[in-house]
Amino acid sequence: MITTSPRAARAVPVARAVVGTWQRRTALAVVLGVVVGTTAAGGLAQHVAADAGPVRAAAGEPVPTGPFDLTVRSWSVTDDVQVSALEDAGADAWLLVVVGALDTDRESRRLGDAAVTLPAELPGGLALAGEAEPDRPEATLLVRDASPFPVLQPGLPEDVALLWHVTVEDQAAAADAPATAAEPLTVTLPTFRYRDMTIGGGRRWAETGEVVLVDVPPGDVPPSIVDPPEDEVGW
């Protein structure tokens, strides 16, 4: 009489065939090792980084961007800085972002124009004036002494003010421009990598395409960069 073997009994020859030789046992151990190692390293986990969006940092937190560590401190609106430049541009005020900058490179360098990018929509009824671009400030001032386009030294932290021309859509608020900085401003910090260039040769800091977002609180305009009062001349 023919009988059917239990499932466990039928599985024994299969298992023996798999591990019956040292070659098969070695191959099986290698495969299991790769799977376990890959799983432990997250290789088989679902990648969600792309869906998570850009990295975010808190205001006052140093952000390594490549050639600089940038600490975004505050933003404000003022018409008391480089007043003549405002008049020439037909702007109502400056939008000013103060950052702490530490040159981590081995060479002295200026803070690049693309170090900080403004959002597409500004708060408080503000708008970029004229040909101003969100990733290109019109002026850069060293907060310590208001010197323009400062060259920063390696390892020496400095506060730098980045300024953009803006208009105030609510003309009633234009007379009191600093009051418009009453909410956080989300700025973007591009990151850079020192790399070989395929065109033209040489090496330079190039954008990686990755950015860090920072919600910047409103703050005061540094007094050191405010225009001094005009002297009244008596006739």
DRENMI-618822 format. One record per atom (N, C-alpha, C): atom name; x negated, y negated, z; residue number from 1. Coordinates in pm, 1 decimal. Atoms other than C-alpha are relative to their C-alpha. Layout:
BEGIN
  atom      east     north        up   nr
    CA         X         Y         Z  NUM
...
***
This chain:
BEGIN
  atom      east     north        up   nr
     N     -84.9     117.8       0.0    1
    CA       0.0       0.0       0.0    1
     C     -89.1    -123.7       0.0    1
     N      77.8     122.8      13.9    2
    CA    -134.2    -339.1    -102.7    2
     C      58.8    -107.7      89.5    2
     N     -45.4     107.7     -89.4    3
    CA    -116.2    -613.9     155.5    3
     C     -76.1    -127.2     -32.8    3
     N      60.9     131.3      22.8    4
    CA    -191.4    -987.0     130.2    4
     C     -77.9     -42.2     123.2    4
     N      82.1      41.1    -113.4    5
    CA    -477.8   -1111.4     347.2    5
     C      51.3    -131.2      56.5    5
     N     -36.1     129.8     -59.2    6
    CA    -403.1   -1389.2     592.4    6
     C     -84.3    -111.3     -60.2    6
     N      68.7     116.4      57.6    7
    CA    -502.6   -1740.4     486.2    7
     C    -141.0     -14.1      53.9    7
     N     133.5      13.4     -58.1    8
    CA    -796.3   -1745.2     728.4    8
     C     -94.4     102.2     -59.7    8
     N      84.6    -103.9      57.0    9
    CA    -923.7   -1418.3     589.1    9
     C     -37.7     -32.4    -142.7    9
     N      29.2      34.8     138.6   10
    CA    -897.1   -1546.2     230.4   10
     C    -102.6    -111.6      -6.0   10
     N      90.9     114.0       2.8   11
    CA   -1096.7   -1857.4     324.9   11
     C    -143.5      40.2      29.8   11
     N     134.2     -40.6     -38.8   12
    CA   -1395.1   -1660.4     457.8   12
     C     -92.3      16.9    -118.6   12
     N      91.2     -13.2     114.9   13
    CA   -1538.2   -1557.7     118.0   13
     C     -35.6    -134.0     -62.4   13
     N      28.4     132.3      57.2   14
    CA   -1505.8   -1918.2      -4.4   14
     C    -105.9     -70.4      81.4   14
     N      97.2      65.6     -85.6   15
    CA   -1694.2   -2054.2     295.2   15
     C    -136.3      63.4     -14.2   15
     N     128.0     -67.0      15.9   16
    CA   -1961.0   -1786.3     256.6   16
     C     -65.6     -36.4    -132.2   16
     N      55.9      35.5     130.6   17
    CA   -1998.3   -1877.4    -110.0   17
     C     -61.5    -139.0       1.8   17
     N      49.8     137.3      -4.7   18
    CA   -2048.0   -2242.4     -24.6   18
     C    -131.2      -7.4      75.1   18
     N     117.7      11.4     -85.5   19
    CA   -2303.1   -2194.7     251.7   19
     C     -82.9     126.6       0.6   19
     N      65.5    -130.4       0.0   20
    CA   -2428.0   -1850.4     154.5   20
     C    -147.1      -6.5     -30.4   20
     N     142.0      12.2      31.8   21
    CA   -2763.2   -1973.3      28.3   21
     C     -53.3    -126.7      63.1   21
     N      59.0     118.6     -62.2   22
    CA   -3007.9   -2221.4     176.4   22
     C       9.7    -120.0     -91.4   22
     N     -13.1     113.0      91.2   23
    CA   -2986.3   -2431.1    -139.8   23
     C     135.7     -66.6      17.0   23
     N    -133.4      56.2     -15.2   24
    CA   -2613.9   -2472.5     -97.2   24
     C      15.8     -68.6     134.9   24
     N      -9.7      61.7    -132.0   25
    CA   -2646.3   -2539.1     273.4   25
     C     -71.3    -134.9       1.4   25
     N      73.6     126.5       6.2   26
    CA   -2908.0   -2808.8     203.5   26
     C      78.9    -106.3     -74.7   26
     N     -77.1      95.6      78.9   27
    CA   -2692.6   -2971.9     -64.6   27
     C     120.7     -50.4      78.1   27
     N    -116.7      38.5     -78.1   28
    CA   -2390.0   -2970.1     163.5   28
     C     -39.9     -97.3     110.7   28
     N      46.5      88.9    -106.6   29
    CA   -2590.2   -3130.2     445.4   29
     C     -31.7    -138.3     -54.6   29
     N      32.5     129.4      60.4   30
    CA   -2714.4   -3403.4     211.1   30
     C     126.2     -78.4     -30.4   30
     N    -125.7      67.1      33.8   31
    CA   -2362.6   -3481.8      88.3   31
     C      68.1     -51.9     125.1   31
     N     -63.8      43.6    -124.0   32
    CA   -2224.8   -3493.9     440.8   32
     C     -75.6    -116.9      62.0   32
     N      79.2     109.7     -54.6   33
    CA   -2513.5   -3715.6     549.9   33
     C      25.2    -130.5     -71.9   33
     N     -26.4     120.8      78.1   34
    CA   -2450.6   -3960.4     267.4   34
     C     136.0     -56.9      33.8   34
     N    -135.5      47.0     -30.7   35
    CA   -2079.1   -3977.8     341.6   35
     C       5.8     -63.5     137.4   35
     N      -3.1      53.4    -135.7   36
    CA   -2129.4   -4027.3     714.1   36
     C     -75.8    -131.8       7.5   36
     N      78.5     122.5      -3.2   37
    CA   -2402.2   -4287.1     661.5   37
     C      68.5    -114.4     -70.1   37
     N     -68.7     105.3      74.7   38
    CA   -2201.7   -4478.0     402.6   38
     C     119.6     -52.6      76.9   38
     N    -116.4      40.9     -78.0   39
    CA   -1893.2   -4479.4     620.8   39
     C     -41.7     -85.6     118.9   39
     N      46.6      77.3    -115.9   40
    CA   -2089.6   -4600.5     923.0   40
     C     -43.7    -139.0     -40.3   40
     N      45.0     131.7      47.2   41
    CA   -2231.9   -4883.8     714.2   41
     C     111.5     -82.2     -59.9   41
     N    -112.7      74.3      54.6   42
    CA   -1887.9   -4985.4     593.8   42
     C      14.0      12.0    -149.4   42
     N      -2.6     -10.4     145.6   43
    CA   -1947.8   -4868.8     237.2   43
     C     132.2      47.9     -54.4   43
     N    -129.0     -48.7      46.0   44
    CA   -1612.6   -4694.4     215.0   44
     C     115.1     -82.7      54.2   44
     N    -105.9      85.8     -52.5   45
    CA   -1422.0   -4964.6     398.3   45
     C      51.8     -91.8    -109.1   45
     N     -59.2      92.2      96.3   46
    CA   -1189.0   -5191.3     206.0   46
     C     -64.9    -136.5      14.2   46
     N      65.4     130.0      -3.9   47
    CA   -1365.9   -5514.0     111.9   47
     C     106.0    -109.5      -1.1   47
     N     -98.9     106.2     -11.1   48
    CA   -1164.2   -5814.5     224.8   48
     C     -64.9    -137.3       1.0   48
     N      68.4     129.0      -7.6   49
    CA   -1431.6   -6083.7     216.5   49
     C      50.3     -96.1    -105.9   49
     N     -44.4      88.0     107.0   50
    CA   -1312.5   -6216.6    -117.2   50
     C     137.4     -58.0      29.4   50
     N    -134.2      46.1     -31.0   51
    CA    -956.8   -6243.1      11.9   51
     C       0.7     -92.3     121.9   51
     N       1.1      77.5    -123.3   52
    CA   -1064.7   -6407.0     337.3   52
     C     -26.0    -147.8     -25.7   52
     N      25.0     139.0      32.9   53
    CA   -1166.2   -6730.1     161.1   53
     C    -134.8     -46.3      52.1   53
     N     130.1      53.6     -41.7   54
    CA   -1461.2   -6958.5     236.3   54
     C     -19.9      10.0     150.7   54
     N      35.7       2.5    -142.1   55
    CA   -1642.9   -6946.2     567.7   55
     C      35.4    -137.3      56.9   55
     N     -32.9     126.3     -66.6   56
    CA   -1531.7   -7212.1     814.7   56
     C     -91.8     -18.2     119.7   56
     N      83.8      34.5    -114.6   57
    CA   -1743.6   -7389.9    1074.7   57
     C      65.0    -115.5      74.5   57
     N     -55.8     107.6     -81.7   58
    CA   -1651.8   -7622.5    1359.0   58
     C     -86.7    -124.2     -12.6   58
     N      74.6     124.3      -3.3   59
    CA   -1750.2   -7986.9    1359.5   59
     C     -96.0       2.6     118.1   59
     N     100.9      -3.9    -103.8   60
    CA   -2069.3   -8028.8    1561.5   60
     C     -79.8     127.5       2.3   60
     N      72.7    -126.8       8.4   61
    CA   -2189.0   -7678.9    1467.1   61
     C     -99.0      -5.0    -116.2   61
     N      96.0       2.6     110.3   62
    CA   -2513.1   -7660.2    1263.2   62
     C      33.3     106.2    -105.0   62
     N     -28.7     -89.4     111.3   63
    CA   -2456.4   -7505.0     921.6   63
     C    -124.4      10.0     -88.1   63
     N     115.1     -14.9      89.4   64
    CA   -2760.6   -7364.7     736.2   64
     C      47.6      -2.3    -145.8   64
     N     -40.9      11.5     140.0   65
    CA   -2718.3   -7475.6     374.9   65
     C    -112.3      32.1     -96.9   65
     N     114.9     -26.8      85.8   66
    CA   -3064.8   -7387.9     243.1   66
     C    -113.2     -92.7      38.3   66
     N     107.6      92.9     -34.9   67
    CA   -3298.7   -7688.4     249.2   67
     C      27.5     -77.9     128.7   67
     N     -36.3      75.1    -120.9   68
    CA   -3109.0   -7842.7     543.1   68
     C      90.2      83.3      90.6   68
     N    -105.1     -37.7     -93.8   69
    CA   -2921.5   -7750.7     856.2   69
     C      84.0    -125.4      20.6   69
     N     -87.3     116.7      -8.0   70
    CA   -2621.5   -7985.1     849.0   70
     C     100.4      16.5     113.5   70
     N     -98.8       4.3    -107.3   71
    CA   -2408.5   -8077.6    1149.4   71
     C      93.9    -116.3     -28.9   71
     N     -95.7     106.0      32.9   72
    CA   -2096.8   -8268.3    1044.5   72
     C      60.2     -52.6     129.7   72
     N     -38.7      57.5    -128.5   73
    CA   -2010.1   -8508.9    1324.5   73
     C     137.6     -67.3      -3.3   73
     N    -124.9      76.6      -1.3   74
    CA   -1726.1   -8743.9    1228.5   74
     C      20.8     -65.8    -135.1   74
     N     -28.0      81.3     118.9   75
    CA   -1554.3   -8942.3     956.4   75
     C      75.4    -124.4      44.0   75
     N     -67.2     125.8     -32.1   76
    CA   -1420.9   -9294.9     952.5   76
     C      19.4     -79.9    -128.0   76
     N     -23.5      91.5     111.4   77
    CA   -1303.7   -9574.4     724.9   77
     C     -35.5    -140.2      47.5   77
     N      44.3     132.1     -42.6   78
    CA   -1460.1   -9918.8     734.8   78
     C     -19.6     -91.9    -119.8   78
     N      33.6     100.8     100.6   79
    CA   -1495.4  -10239.9     536.9   79
     C    -104.3     -95.4      54.5   79
     N     102.9      82.3     -62.0   80
    CA   -1776.2  -10372.6     756.8   80
     C    -141.8      44.9     -36.0   80
     N     130.3     -50.7      41.6   81
    CA   -2059.9  -10188.2     582.1   81
     C     -20.8     -34.9    -147.4   81
     N      31.2      38.3     137.4   82
    CA   -2225.3  -10321.5     263.9   82
     C     122.7     -60.9     -69.1   82
     N    -122.3      65.4      46.9   83
    CA   -1933.5  -10556.2     205.8   83
     C     -11.9     -43.3    -145.7   83
     N      15.8      45.8     138.2   84
    CA   -2076.1  -10696.4    -116.8   84
     C      15.9     114.0     -99.9   84
     N     -14.4    -115.0      89.1   85
    CA   -2091.8  -10348.5    -269.8   85
     C     146.5      40.0     -15.0   85
     N    -143.1     -28.3       7.5   86
    CA   -1724.7  -10297.4    -186.9   86
     C      67.4     -96.0     -98.4   86
     N     -61.6      99.4      87.4   87
    CA   -1628.8  -10620.6    -361.2   87
     C     -34.5      25.1    -146.0   87
     N      42.2     -26.4     137.6   88
    CA   -1830.0  -10532.5    -670.9   88
     C      73.1     120.1     -59.5   88
     N     -66.1    -120.8      48.5   89
    CA   -1658.2  -10193.0    -694.5   89
     C     151.6     -11.8      -0.7   89
     N    -144.2      14.1      -8.0   90
    CA   -1307.2  -10326.6    -633.0   90
     C      63.8      97.2      96.5   90
     N     -50.9     -95.2     -98.5   91
    CA   -1267.9  -10093.2    -335.4   91
     C      48.5     -73.3     124.1   91
     N     -50.5      58.6    -124.1   92
    CA   -1076.3  -10161.9     -16.2   92
     C     -92.6      27.6     117.8   92
     N      80.2     -40.3    -116.0   93
    CA   -1315.8   -9978.6     215.2   93
     C     -93.6     113.0     -40.6   93
     N      83.7    -119.1      12.6   94
    CA   -1575.8   -9707.6     257.6   94
     C      63.8     114.6      78.7   94
     N     -23.1    -120.9     -78.9   95
    CA   -1490.3   -9353.8     359.0   95
     C    -138.9      50.1      36.7   95
     N     133.6     -25.8     -52.0   96
    CA   -1785.7   -9261.2     576.5   96
     C      -1.2     132.2      75.2   96
     N      18.5    -127.8     -69.5   97
    CA   -1898.0   -8911.9     686.0   97
     C    -140.1       0.7      59.4   97
     N     129.4      -4.7     -68.7   98
    CA   -2175.2   -8885.2     945.6   98
     C     -40.0     145.7      21.8   98
     N      51.6    -134.9     -18.9   99
    CA   -2388.2   -8570.6     943.6   99
     C    -136.9      -6.4      67.0   99
     N     134.8     -21.1     -49.0  100
    CA   -2687.8   -8457.5    1141.8  100
     C     -72.1      89.4     -98.9  100
     N      72.8     -74.1     102.8  101
    CA   -2950.5   -8334.4     895.7  101
     C    -138.5      36.7      52.1  101
     N     132.6     -48.9     -36.0  102
    CA   -3254.2   -8120.6     976.1  102
     C     -62.1      62.3    -123.5  102
     N      71.0     -52.0     116.5  103
    CA   -3495.9   -8065.9     688.3  103
     C     -74.4     126.9      41.3  103
     N      63.1    -127.7     -33.6  104
    CA   -3588.4   -7695.9     711.7  104
     C     -99.2      44.6    -106.2  104
     N      95.5     -30.1     105.7  105
    CA   -3801.6   -7703.7     398.5  105
     C    -140.6     -39.5      46.6  105
     N     137.7      37.5     -33.5  106
    CA   -4179.4   -7748.6     397.6  106
     C     -37.0    -135.6     -56.2  106
     N      27.4     128.6      61.5  107
    CA   -4152.7   -8072.7     202.6  107
     C     102.0    -103.7      44.5  107
     N     -94.4     108.6     -25.9  108
    CA   -3998.3   -8411.5     268.6  108
     C      97.2      -8.9    -116.1  108
     N     -98.2       6.5     106.9  109
    CA   -3677.0   -8456.4      75.2  109
     C     119.5     -84.9      40.6  109
     N    -124.6      72.4     -23.8  110
    CA   -3366.1   -8667.8      39.5  110
     C     114.4      99.0      13.8  110
     N    -121.7     -80.0      -8.9  111
    CA   -3029.7   -8531.4     138.1  111
     C      70.1      -8.5    -134.9  111
     N     -54.6      -0.9     135.1  112
    CA   -2886.3   -8425.8    -197.3  112
     C     139.6     -59.2      -7.7  112
     N    -132.7      58.1      19.9  113
    CA   -2581.2   -8595.9    -343.6  113
     C     109.8     102.7      21.9  113
     N    -101.8    -103.9      -9.9  114
    CA   -2400.7   -8262.0    -339.0  114
     C       2.6      66.4     137.2  114
     N       6.4     -62.6    -132.2  115
    CA   -2464.6   -8196.4      31.5  115
     C     137.5      11.8      64.3  115
     N    -134.7       1.1     -57.9  116
    CA   -2104.0   -8283.4     128.1  116
     C      98.9     -36.4    -109.5  116
     N    -104.1      27.0      99.0  117
    CA   -1791.1   -8272.6     -87.8  117
     C     131.5     -28.9      70.6  117
     N    -129.8      35.9     -57.0  118
    CA   -1463.3   -8444.7      -2.4  118
     C     110.1      87.4     -58.3  118
     N    -112.9     -76.0      56.4  119
    CA   -1126.8   -8270.2     -47.6  119
     C      63.0     -75.7    -115.8  119
     N     -65.6      61.7     115.6  120
    CA    -920.7   -8335.6    -359.0  120
     C     100.8    -106.0      43.3  120
     N     -96.4      96.4     -51.8  121
    CA    -656.3   -8515.2    -152.0  121
     C     -48.3     -51.8     135.3  121
     N      47.2      61.8    -122.9  122
    CA    -760.3   -8759.5     116.8  122
     C     117.1     -33.6      91.6  122
     N    -108.8      32.7     -92.7  123
    CA    -554.6   -8822.7     430.9  123
     C      19.4    -150.4      12.4  123
     N     -21.0     139.6     -36.6  124
    CA    -408.8   -9151.1     549.3  124
     C      28.2     -93.1    -115.5  124
     N     -28.6      87.7     112.5  125
    CA    -300.2   -9280.2     209.2  125
     C    -123.1     -50.6     -71.4  125
     N     123.5      39.8      65.2  126
    CA    -661.0   -9303.0      89.7  126
     C     -15.7      69.0    -135.2  126
     N      32.3     -58.0     129.9  127
    CA    -783.7   -9239.8    -264.6  127
     C    -136.9     -51.9     -41.6  127
     N     129.4      44.1      50.1  128
    CA   -1125.3   -9252.3    -427.1  128
     C      20.0    -113.6     -99.0  128
     N     -13.7     119.6      84.1  129
    CA   -1179.8   -9583.3    -602.3  129
     C     -86.8      11.5    -124.3  129
     N      77.8       9.9     122.1  130
    CA   -1292.2   -9633.6    -959.1  130
     C     -53.5     133.3     -47.5  130
     N      63.2    -120.7      51.1  131
    CA   -1540.9   -9373.2   -1079.0  131
     C     -61.3      85.5     111.1  131
     N      52.7     -78.7    -111.5  132
    CA   -1616.9   -9232.8    -733.0  132
     C      39.5     146.7     -16.1  132
     N     -23.2    -143.9       9.9  133
    CA   -1646.8   -8853.5    -726.8  133
     C     -11.5      63.6     138.0  133
     N      -0.9     -57.2    -136.1  134
    CA   -1575.0   -8631.7    -424.5  134
     C    -131.7      64.3      40.9  134
     N     126.4     -63.7     -34.3  135
    CA   -1914.7   -8458.1    -446.0  135
     C    -120.6     -89.5     -25.3  135
     N     108.6      93.0      25.7  136
    CA   -2118.9   -8771.1    -515.6  136
     C      22.5    -129.2      78.7  136
     N     -16.5     125.2     -75.5  137
    CA   -2132.6   -9036.7    -239.1  137
     C     -67.4    -115.8     -71.7  137
     N      55.0     118.5      64.5  138
    CA   -2196.9   -9389.0    -360.0  138
     C    -124.5     -51.0      72.3  138
     N     114.4      47.5     -77.8  139
    CA   -2446.7   -9459.8     -82.7  139
     C     -30.9     100.2     109.8  139
     N      46.2     -83.5    -110.5  140
    CA   -2651.5   -9271.5     176.3  140
     C     -86.7     -86.8      89.8  140
     N      71.3      88.4     -93.3  141
    CA   -2774.5   -9454.1     486.9  141
     C     -52.9      79.8     118.5  141
     N      53.7     -55.5    -123.6  142
    CA   -3004.7   -9348.8     767.7  142
     C      64.9     -74.0     116.2  142
     N     -74.6      64.1    -107.9  143
    CA   -2797.6   -9414.1    1078.2  143
     C     -92.7     -78.5      93.2  143
     N      91.5      63.3     -95.9  144
    CA   -3101.2   -9509.0    1286.3  144
     C     -30.2    -144.9     -34.2  144
     N      36.9     136.9      36.4  145
    CA   -3187.4   -9821.2    1086.6  145
     C      68.5     -49.8    -127.0  145
     N     -78.6      38.7     117.2  146
    CA   -2940.6   -9835.0     792.6  146
     C     -82.0      -3.4    -129.2  146
     N      77.8      -1.8     123.7  147
    CA   -3216.4   -9773.4     536.9  147
     C      69.6      89.3    -102.3  147
     N     -72.6     -76.1     102.6  148
    CA   -3068.9   -9653.5     205.0  148
     C     -81.8     116.5     -54.9  148
     N      59.0    -118.6      63.2  149
    CA   -3139.1   -9314.1      46.5  149
     C    -125.8      46.4      73.9  149
     N     117.0     -33.0     -80.8  150
    CA   -3366.6   -9201.7     329.9  150
     C     -63.8     132.6     -40.6  150
     N      74.9    -123.3      19.2  151
    CA   -3636.5   -8939.7     286.0  151
     C     -19.7      63.9     137.0  151
     N       5.0     -67.8    -129.2  152
    CA   -3613.7   -8685.6     568.2  152
     C    -125.5      86.9       8.5  152
     N     123.8     -74.0     -22.4  153
    CA   -3921.4   -8521.5     719.4  153
     C      31.0     139.2      55.3  153
     N     -23.3    -136.7     -50.5  154
    CA   -3944.9   -8145.3     786.2  154
     C      -3.3       6.3     152.5  154
     N      -3.8     -22.6    -144.0  155
    CA   -3844.0   -8051.6    1138.5  155
     C      42.7    -117.8      83.8  155
     N     -41.5     118.7     -75.4  156
    CA   -3728.9   -8404.1    1235.0  156
     C     147.0     -29.5     -29.4  156
     N    -142.3      22.8      24.1  157
    CA   -3349.9   -8428.7    1275.3  157
     C      33.6    -148.0      -7.4  157
     N     -47.6     137.4      15.6  158
    CA   -3177.5   -8747.7    1164.6  158
     C     150.3       2.6     -24.9  158
     N    -140.3      18.6      36.2  159
    CA   -2819.1   -8871.4    1146.4  159
     C       6.4     -83.6    -126.9  159
     N     -12.2      65.8     129.7  160
    CA   -2717.5   -8975.2     796.1  160
     C     147.3     -27.7     -25.4  160
     N    -137.1      37.1      36.4  161
    CA   -2405.0   -9158.5     680.6  161
     C      15.1       7.1    -151.1  161
     N     -33.0     -10.5     141.9  162
    CA   -2257.1   -9067.8     342.2  162
     C     125.3     -83.0     -24.6  162
     N    -108.1      96.1      21.0  163
    CA   -2024.6   -9330.9     192.6  163
     C      59.2      12.0    -139.5  163
     N     -74.3      -0.8     125.9  164
    CA   -1758.1   -9322.6     -77.6  164
     C      90.9    -123.3      -7.3  164
     N     -97.1     107.9      21.0  165
    CA   -1556.5   -9610.9    -224.5  165
     C     141.3      57.4       3.0  165
     N    -139.4     -43.8      -3.7  166
    CA   -1186.5   -9574.2    -143.0  166
     C      92.6    -120.5      -8.4  166
     N    -107.3      98.6      -4.6  167
    CA    -865.2   -9765.0    -188.4  167
     C     105.3      49.0      97.3  167
     N    -107.6     -33.5     -92.6  168
    CA    -574.9   -9774.8      52.8  168
     C     131.4     -22.4     -73.1  168
     N    -123.6      10.9      77.5  169
    CA    -246.4   -9701.2    -120.8  169
     C     101.2     -91.1      68.3  169
     N     -88.1      88.7     -77.1  170
    CA     -52.0   -9872.3     157.2  170
     C     -74.2    -132.2      21.5  170
     N      74.0     126.0      -7.6  171
    CA    -169.8  -10231.3     108.7  171
     C      15.4     -68.2     135.3  171
     N     -15.9      57.1    -133.0  172
    CA     -31.2  -10326.9     447.8  172
     C    -105.8      53.8      95.3  172
     N     102.5     -59.5     -85.6  173
    CA    -287.3  -10090.3     599.4  173
     C    -140.2     -39.9     -42.7  173
     N     132.0      34.3      50.3  174
    CA    -571.7  -10224.4     386.7  174
     C     -69.8    -101.8      87.5  174
     N      60.3     101.3     -85.8  175
    CA    -624.2  -10516.3     625.3  175
     C     -55.7      60.7     128.2  175
     N      47.3     -66.7    -121.6  176
    CA    -683.3  -10267.1     905.3  176
     C     -46.0     139.9     -38.2  176
     N      42.8    -127.4      58.5  177
    CA    -867.4   -9993.0     714.8  177
     C     -46.4     102.9     102.3  177
     N      45.5    -103.7     -93.5  178
    CA   -1033.7   -9823.9    1017.4  178
     C     111.6      79.3      64.8  178
     N    -110.0     -71.7     -64.2  179
    CA    -690.9   -9730.5    1152.1  179
     C      46.9     118.6     -82.6  179
     N     -47.3    -109.6      84.0  180
    CA    -637.5   -9492.9     858.1  180
     C     -70.0     131.1      31.2  180
     N      69.9    -122.7     -35.6  181
    CA    -891.9   -9243.3     993.2  181
     C      57.6      54.6     129.9  181
     N     -69.6     -43.4    -120.8  182
    CA    -651.6   -9077.2    1233.7  182
     C      23.5     150.2       3.5  182
     N     -19.7    -143.4       3.8  183
    CA    -661.6   -8708.5    1138.3  183
     C    -124.6      66.8     -54.5  183
     N     120.1     -68.3      48.6  184
    CA    -918.4   -8441.0    1054.9  184
     C     -12.2      -8.9    -152.0  184
     N      31.6       0.0     142.9  185
    CA   -1084.2   -8442.6     714.7  185
     C     -77.9     127.3     -29.0  185
     N      67.6    -125.8      32.4  186
    CA   -1181.3   -8106.3     563.8  186
     C     -99.8     -22.1    -112.7  186
     N     104.9      17.1     100.0  187
    CA   -1513.6   -8131.2     382.5  187
     C     -60.8     135.4     -33.4  187
     N      63.1    -122.0      48.8  188
    CA   -1705.1   -7869.0     187.2  188
     C    -150.7     -17.4      -1.6  188
     N     145.8      -0.8       2.9  189
    CA   -2073.2   -7786.5     234.2  189
     C     -46.1     112.6     -92.7  189
     N      55.1    -105.1      86.1  190
    CA   -2226.6   -7600.8     -63.4  190
     C    -127.4      57.3      61.8  190
     N     123.8     -61.7     -46.0  191
    CA   -2506.2   -7356.0      14.9  191
     C     -93.6      20.4    -118.7  191
     N     102.4      -5.3     103.7  192
    CA   -2833.1   -7328.4    -178.6  192
     C     -99.1     112.9      29.2  192
     N     103.3    -103.2     -12.2  193
    CA   -3099.6   -7064.9    -244.6  193
     C    -118.9     -40.2     -85.8  193
     N     121.5      33.3      74.6  194
    CA   -3460.2   -7119.3    -352.2  194
     C     -25.4     113.0     -98.9  194
     N       4.7    -106.1     100.2  195
    CA   -3488.8   -6931.7    -678.5  195
     C     -81.0     -41.7    -121.6  195
     N      67.8      23.0     127.1  196
    CA   -3684.3   -6894.3    -999.9  196
     C     102.9     -40.2    -104.3  196
     N     -90.4      47.3     103.1  197
    CA   -3525.5   -7080.4   -1290.3  197
     C     -36.4      63.5    -133.3  197
     N      24.2     -64.8     128.9  198
    CA   -3484.8   -6899.3   -1621.1  198
     C     -20.3    -101.1    -111.6  198
     N      14.6     105.3     100.6  199
    CA   -3466.2   -7224.7   -1815.5  199
     C     -92.8    -107.8      56.6  199
     N      93.4     102.5     -43.2  200
    CA   -3760.1   -7459.4   -1785.9  200
     C    -105.3      49.0      96.6  200
     N      98.4     -54.6     -92.4  201
    CA   -3944.4   -7234.8   -1541.0  201
     C       0.8     -70.9     133.3  201
     N      10.6      60.2    -131.7  202
    CA   -4045.8   -7325.9   -1190.0  202
     C     104.1      54.3      96.0  202
     N     -94.1     -41.3    -103.0  203
    CA   -3849.0   -7284.7    -870.3  203
     C      64.7    -124.0      59.6  203
     N     -69.0     110.9     -64.8  204
    CA   -3592.2   -7507.2    -703.5  204
     C     117.8      53.6      78.0  204
     N    -119.4     -37.3     -75.0  205
    CA   -3295.4   -7505.1    -470.3  205
     C     120.0      -5.2     -94.8  205
     N    -115.8      -9.4      89.1  206
    CA   -2990.3   -7390.0    -666.4  206
     C     122.2      44.6      80.8  206
     N    -122.8     -35.5     -71.1  207
    CA   -2629.9   -7359.8    -552.6  207
     C      29.4     148.7     -14.6  207
     N     -33.7    -142.0       0.4  208
    CA   -2519.7   -7009.2    -458.4  208
     C     143.7      24.9     -45.7  208
     N    -142.0     -17.1      28.1  209
    CA   -2150.5   -7071.1    -531.8  209
     C      80.8      23.0     126.6  209
     N     -68.6     -17.8    -127.7  210
    CA   -2067.7   -7006.6    -164.6  210
     C       2.2    -132.5      75.4  210
     N     -15.8     126.5     -70.6  211
    CA   -1941.8   -7290.2      53.8  211
     C      47.3      25.6     142.4  211
     N     -49.5      -2.8    -137.8  212
    CA   -1860.7   -7364.6     416.1  212
     C      94.1    -118.3      17.7  212
     N     -97.2     105.5     -24.3  213
    CA   -1551.5   -7564.8     515.2  213
     C      -9.3     -47.0     145.9  213
     N       6.6      56.9    -134.4  214
    CA   -1559.8   -7799.6     813.7  214
     C     112.9    -100.8      15.9  214
     N    -103.9      97.6     -34.2  215
    CA   -1264.3   -7982.9     970.5  215
     C     -64.6    -107.2      87.7  215
     N      75.6     107.2     -66.4  216
    CA   -1419.2   -8316.1    1067.8  216
     C      95.6     -92.0      74.5  216
     N     -88.8      90.6     -74.1  217
    CA   -1258.3   -8524.6    1344.2  217
     C     -32.5    -145.6     -32.6  217
     N      29.5     142.5      16.1  218
    CA   -1224.0   -8903.0    1314.0  218
     C     -93.3     -46.9     109.7  218
     N      93.6      52.7     -98.3  219
    CA   -1488.8   -9105.0    1491.6  219
     C     -29.2    -146.6     -26.0  219
     N      35.5     140.3      11.7  220
    CA   -1645.8   -9446.2    1527.3  220
     C    -106.7     -19.8    -108.2  220
     N     104.5      37.2      94.5  221
    CA   -1856.1   -9621.8    1266.6  221
     C    -127.2     -30.3      79.3  221
     N     123.8      31.6     -73.6  222
    CA   -2220.9   -9625.0    1385.0  222
     C     -30.4    -149.3      -6.7  222
     N      24.2     145.7       1.3  223
    CA   -2290.0   -9986.9    1490.1  223
     C    -126.3     -38.7     -75.9  223
     N     128.3      33.3      61.9  224
    CA   -2642.4   -9970.1    1345.7  224
     C      10.2     -21.9    -150.2  224
     N     -10.9      17.1     145.3  225
    CA   -2513.6   -9961.3     985.7  225
     C     100.6    -109.4     -37.5  225
     N     -96.7     105.7      26.3  226
    CA   -2252.5  -10236.3    1021.7  226
     C     -74.2    -128.1     -39.5  226
     N      62.3     125.6      43.4  227
    CA   -2335.7  -10561.5     840.3  227
     C      -5.2     -99.1     117.1  227
     N       5.7     103.8    -105.0  228
    CA   -2458.0  -10833.0    1076.8  228
     C      93.3    -114.8     -34.5  228
     N     -89.3     113.1      27.2  229
    CA   -2225.8  -11134.0    1114.6  229
     C     -72.0    -108.6     -78.7  229
     N      59.4     107.2      78.4  230
    CA   -2282.6  -11413.3     868.8  230
     C     -25.9    -121.9      89.2  230
     N      34.2     120.1     -78.5  231
    CA   -2461.3  -11711.2    1018.4  231
     C      73.8    -120.1     -55.9  231
     N     -68.3     123.3      41.1  232
    CA   -2259.8  -12030.6    1010.2  232
     C    -101.3    -113.9      -5.1  232
     N      95.8     107.1      16.8  233
    CA   -2464.2  -12314.9     876.7  233
     C      73.5    -134.2      12.8  233
     N     -63.7     129.4     -21.5  234
    CA   -2372.8  -12661.8    1002.5  234
     C     -52.2    -105.0     -95.8  234
     N      40.8     105.0      95.7  235
    CA   -2373.6  -12947.9     758.0  235
     C       8.4    -134.5      69.4  235
***
